[in-house]
């Protein structure tokens, strides 16, 4: 695969567009579907990546859950083992890390010239965002689905409506995290830099979300930090279907507030990601026309 810098725009459009499965002038849905399918297929064809992404959270959950259960005694959670409490937290960790790090393919596609070819093809730029974000979300949801098999073994069951609500919640959360990953990956030059920056951002967000320890009983200053963390609200709506029926959840003020915060955060991440792609496209067109950029 040659780099876009080594070929003309005319020759770049055809092979790049063909490799996404979307021809010239393809619709928004066709572009998004082709790119999302490409992302998921790439993941499935790397068995070591699949095993590592699923095995690490499982080991983390089993070892910490078994080790901390004897000393776990949180207010209002009497009788709950740490394995049960930590299960939604591990599920959140898997969604968060899988969603964001699946976005690293943006940097790889740029290095291989694929992304430049897609950008010069006559396809909707929003389709690029939807395809990359959708593909990364599929990867994250696939991993979360495997982890959900373990839920009945810790006594976490739900009815059909609860399962549907949980599935919709996972889709919503994964879209937000993949949008965040897309936003950062788009401007990154190296995968090492992306890893470093996202670990600094993601790890505190996950730890201070109620996934690792309950929010009740923490110092006041830490409580407010956790309440301003959008992942804390994502944890609230993720835990909900495991313990309450959907109708009961939608009558709770704290659940509705967290749902609003998560939806607003997801919309913000996706909007900023789409704007970032449009900004790059405008800059490229100015340079191509021979006019000074900026």
C-alpha positions in Angstrom: 0.0 0.0 0.0 1.6 3.3 -1.1 1.4 6.5 0.9 -0.9 9.2 -0.3 2.1 11.5 -0.5 3.6 9.3 -3.2 0.7 9.3 -5.6 -1.7 11.8 -7.1 -5.2 12.5 -5.8 -6.8 10.8 -8.8 -5.0 7.5 -8.3 -5.4 7.7 -4.5 -9.2 7.9 -4.6 -9.9 4.7 -6.5 -7.9 2.1 -4.5 -8.6 3.7 -1.1 -12.3 4.1 -1.8 -12.4 0.5 -3.1 -10.7 -0.8 0.0 -13.5 0.7 2.2 -16.1 -1.1 0.0 -17.7 2.3 -0.9 -17.4 3.7 -4.4 -17.2 7.3 -5.5 -20.1 9.4 -4.2 -21.2 6.7 -1.7 -23.9 7.5 0.7 -23.3 8.3 4.4 -24.6 4.9 5.5 -22.5 3.0 3.0 -19.3 4.7 4.0 -20.0 4.3 7.7 -21.0 0.6 7.3 -17.9 -0.2 5.2 -15.5 1.5 7.6 -17.1 -0.1 10.7 -17.0 -3.5 9.1 -13.3 -3.0 8.3 -12.5 -2.1 11.9 -14.3 -5.1 13.4 -12.8 -7.5 10.8 -9.4 -6.2 11.6 -9.9 -6.9 15.3 -11.3 -10.4 14.8 -8.4 -11.4 12.6 -5.9 -10.7 15.4 -6.4 -13.5 18.0 -3.7 -12.3 20.3 -5.4 -8.9 20.5 -8.8 -10.5 21.2 -7.4 -12.7 24.0 -5.4 -9.9 25.6 -8.3 -7.4 25.6 -10.6 -9.9 27.2 -8.2 -11.8 29.5 -6.7 -8.8 31.2 -10.0 -7.5 32.7 -11.1 -11.0 33.7 -7.9 -11.6 35.6 -8.1 -8.2 37.2 -11.7 -8.9 38.3 -11.1 -12.4 39.7 -7.9 -11.5 41.6 -9.0 -8.2 43.1 -12.5 -9.6 43.7 -11.3 -12.6 45.6 -8.6 -10.7 47.5 -10.8 -7.8 48.6 -14.1 -9.5 49.3 -13.2 -10.5 52.9 -12.5 -6.8 53.8 -15.3 -5.2 51.7 -17.9 -3.5 53.9 -19.3 -0.4 52.3 -22.2 1.5 53.8 -25.5 0.4 52.2 -23.9 -2.6 50.4 -24.0 -5.0 53.3 -23.9 -8.6 52.1 -22.5 -7.8 48.7 -19.2 -9.4 47.8 -16.5 -7.3 46.2 -16.7 -9.7 43.2 -20.3 -8.6 42.6 -19.6 -4.9 43.3 -16.6 -4.8 41.1 -18.2 -6.6 38.2 -19.9 -3.5 36.6 -16.6 -1.6 37.2 -14.7 -4.2 35.2 -17.3 -4.1 32.5 -16.9 -0.3 32.4 -13.1 -0.7 32.3 -13.4 -3.1 29.3 -15.8 -0.7 27.4 -13.6 2.4 28.2 -10.3 0.9 27.2 -11.5 -1.1 24.3 -13.4 1.9 22.9 -10.6 4.3 23.2 -7.7 2.1 22.1 -9.7 0.8 19.2 -9.3 4.4 17.9 -5.6 3.9 17.6 -6.3 2.5 14.2 -6.8 6.1 13.0 -3.1 6.7 13.6 -2.2 3.4 11.9 -4.4 4.2 8.9 -2.7 7.6 8.5 0.7 6.1 8.6 -0.3 3.5 5.9 -1.9 6.1 3.7 -5.4 4.7 4.0 -6.8 7.7 5.8 -5.5 10.2 3.3 -7.1 8.2 0.5 -10.5 8.2 2.3 -10.3 11.9 2.9 -9.7 12.7 -0.8 -12.5 10.4 -1.9 -15.9 11.9 -2.7 -17.6 10.5 0.4 -19.3 12.3 3.3 -16.9 13.3 6.0 -19.5 12.5 8.7 -19.5 8.9 7.4 -15.8 8.7 8.3 -16.5 9.6 11.9 -19.5 7.3 12.1 -17.6 4.4 10.5 -14.5 4.7 12.7 -16.5 5.3 15.9 -19.0 2.6 15.0 -16.3 0.1 14.3 -14.5 0.8 17.6 -17.8 0.5 19.4 -18.5 -2.9 17.8 -15.1 -4.0 19.1 -15.9 -2.8 22.6 -19.4 -4.3 22.6 -18.1 -7.6 21.4 -15.7 -7.8 24.4 -18.4 -6.6 26.8 -20.7 -9.3 25.5 -18.2 -12.0 26.4 -17.7 -10.6 29.9 -21.5 -10.6 30.4 -21.5 -14.4 30.3 -20.0 -14.3 33.8 -22.8 -12.1 35.3 -25.1 -15.0 36.5 -22.1 -16.6 38.4 -22.1 -13.7 40.8 -25.8 -13.5 41.2 -26.4 -10.6 38.7 -29.4 -11.5 36.6 -32.1 -9.4 35.0 -35.3 -9.8 32.9 -35.7 -9.2 29.2 -36.5 -5.5 29.5 -33.5 -5.1 31.8 -31.3 -6.9 29.3 -32.5 -4.5 26.5 -31.8 -1.5 28.7 -28.3 -2.8 29.6 -27.5 -3.3 25.9 -28.7 0.2 25.0 -26.6 1.6 27.9 -23.5 -0.2 26.7 -24.0 1.1 23.1 -24.4 4.7 24.5 -21.3 4.5 26.7 -19.1 2.9 24.0 -20.1 5.6 21.5 -19.1 8.3 23.9 -15.7 6.7 24.7 -15.0 6.0 21.0 -15.9 9.5 20.2 -13.4 10.7 22.8 -10.7 8.4 21.5 -11.4 9.5 17.9 -11.1 13.2 19.0 -7.6 12.6 20.5 -6.3 10.1 17.9 -7.1 12.4 15.0 -4.4 14.9 15.9 -1.8 12.4 17.2 1.3 11.6 15.3 2.4 8.4 17.1 0.7 5.5 18.8 3.1 5.8 21.7 2.0 9.4 22.3 -1.7 8.4 22.1 -1.2 5.6 24.6 0.5 8.0 27.1 -2.0 10.7 26.8 -5.1 8.5 27.0 -3.8 6.5 30.0 -3.3 9.8 31.9 -6.9 10.8 31.0 -8.6 7.4 31.3 -7.2 5.8 34.4 -8.2 8.6 36.8 -11.6 8.8 35.1 -12.2 5.1 35.7 -10.8 4.9 39.2 -12.8 8.0 40.3 -16.1 6.8 38.9 -17.3 4.4 41.6 -16.1 1.5 39.6 -13.2 0.6 42.0 -14.7 1.8 45.3 -18.0 3.2 46.4 -18.6 7.0 46.2 -20.2 6.9 49.6 -17.9 7.6 52.5 -15.1 9.3 50.5 -13.8 12.7 51.6 -15.9 15.7 50.6 -13.4 17.1 48.1 -13.1 13.7 46.4 -16.9 13.3 46.3 -17.3 16.4 44.3 -14.5 15.4 41.9 -16.2 12.1 41.3 -19.6 13.8 40.8 -18.1 16.0 38.1 -16.6 13.0 36.4 -18.9 11.8 33.5 -17.7 8.2 33.9 -19.3 8.3 37.4 -22.7 9.0 35.8 -22.0 6.3 33.2 -21.4 3.8 36.1 -24.7 4.8 37.6 -26.7 4.0 34.5 -24.6 0.8 33.9 -25.3 -0.6 37.4 -29.0 0.3 37.3 -30.3 -2.6 35.1 -28.5 -5.2 37.3 -30.6 -4.2 40.4 -33.8 -2.4 39.3 -36.5 -2.8 36.7 -36.4 -0.3 33.9 -39.7 1.4 35.0 -38.3 1.8 38.5 -35.0 3.3 37.1 -36.8 5.9 35.1 -38.7 7.1 38.2 -35.4 7.8 40.0 -34.0 11.3 39.9 -30.4 10.3 40.2 -30.7 7.8 37.3 -32.3 10.4 35.0 -29.7 13.0 35.9 -26.9 10.6 35.1 -28.6 9.5 31.9 -28.8 13.2 30.8 -25.1 13.8 31.6 -24.0 10.7 29.7 -26.2 11.6 26.6 -24.8 15.2 26.7 -21.2 13.9 27.0 -21.7 11.5 24.1 -23.2 14.2 21.9 -20.4 16.6 22.7 -17.7 14.0 21.9 -19.2 13.0 18.6 -19.9 16.7 17.6 -16.3 17.7 18.3 -15.0 14.6 16.4 -17.1 15.5 13.4 -15.9 19.2 13.6 -12.3 18.0 13.8 -12.6 16.0 10.6 -14.3 19.0 8.8 -11.5 21.3 9.9 -8.8 19.0 8.5 -10.7 18.8 5.2 -11.0 22.6 4.9 -7.2 23.0 5.5 -6.3 20.4 3.0 -8.5 22.0 0.3 -6.9 25.4 0.8 -3.4 24.0 0.4 -4.5 22.0 -2.7 -5.8 25.1 -4.4 -2.4 26.8 -4.0 -3.5 29.4 -1.5 -1.7 29.9 1.8 -3.1 27.8 4.7 -4.1 30.1 7.6 
